[in-house]
Amino acid sequence: MMPEDKSQDELQLAYTNALRIKKIHEASLMAKPNVIGVGIGLAAGSVALVVLVEKPLEKPKKPNDQIPGEIEGIPVEIRVIGEVKANNSFLERP
Amino acid sequence: MSVQDEVRKVKETNKEALMAKPNVIGVGTGYKTRAGHATAEACIIALVSRKMPMSALIETAMVPIELDGVVTDVVEIGFPRTQLARSDKWRPAPGGVSIGHYKITTGTLGCLVRDQATGQRLILSNNHVLANVNDAVLGDAIVQPGPIDNGQIESDKIAELERYAPINFGTAPAQCNIAKGVAVLLNGVAGLIGSSHRLQAVQQDEKAANWVDAAAARPLDDALVSDEIYEIGTVHGVKPVEFGMSVRKSGRTTGLTTGTISVLNVTINVDYYDGRSGRFEDQIISTPMSQGGDSGSLLVDGSSLQAVGLLFAGSDQSTIFNPIQKVLDTLKVTL
């Protein structure tokens, strides 16, 4: 999983940085349409902000709705995750 | 013909009729037990999972006292293990089988944990499995199997709700007044419901953030539960989560499944059944490894018997877990 050209230390540093950037930007990311989550993952071997969306994105109606490709130098990856439910379908009561 | 041969012959003649009775799961021959003592009297034995009083049986369901001159006996053997499904009744009940508050559908018994202060063994699962999404009273009946698997209070109660971390739905409009009332109440007290210890403020309120969907139930008797997780084993201690980690879980619906950790430190909105959505912080996401009814499963490291998370939500593309240490700290229990 970990790319060989990056040491554990570098990854740890990038991870800590990503956590800091996530904290600053998560509220504005979560406010965008279709966004249901923000986390930290690996994209192409680099630490990335992962933006979780319910369904594939349509063309944004307002410039503000656009999810940036990177934030403060950290790549942003959009992942379609579907509808997230506690316990899935069993919670729909009979 | 010897007495034993005679009994065997009568058994063969009546076997099908006995097996056709609703509670009989086997037929054999042996010696009659009277008042708890074995006798020398050869008899036909009907095997049942659970003995019932005569008064609870309709006449055709009863095993006749005598068949063609040979006495009968009814012997209770419980549920043969190899035939048990996770949605069946298990005694003792291990992790990975159906369980739930008496008003819900069903979830999964995660594993046994121990009260930090007393060492008492408690059942770990989700708030939405054991505490009906805050809509429960401490001491409420927990049934194994869960209600959708025909678990009933009279026959299948295994534990009582001991404590839970309330889920804070914040300012999202509640669908019913009761839910609204509960949310307001919980906003006031915050933290853990049911602990005898000082309440820890785990829910700072502005963003209505949650960290866990967790609850614990106290078994009615220690012998009703098992420390093991079905098809995994007995888990000790916790392991910090990492990207790419191989993990597994044992759950009521999909059984033993494996996955890989894909996203960490996740902030995510999770839908509950009545239109309410809860915001969770610092969650773990894996590749899809669950379906409805698996909630409450313990997430276990793929290569050791250490716990990683508590399964509580999912989508077609992912499964979502609370970090296990946060669950244990919040409920004031150890693993």
Interface residues (C-beta under 8 A of the other chain):
Chain A: M1 M2 L19 K22 E26 M30 I36 G37 V38 G39 I40 G41 L42 V50 L52 R79 V80 I81 G82 E83 V84 K85 A86 N87 N88 S89 F90 L91 E92 R93 P94
Chain B: T105 T106 G107 N126 H128 V129 V133 I148 D213 F243 G244 S262 V263 L264 N265 V266 T267 I268 N269 V270 D271 Y272 Y273 G278 Q283 I285 S290 Q291 G292 G293 D294 S295 F312 A313 G314 S315 D316 Q317 S318 I320
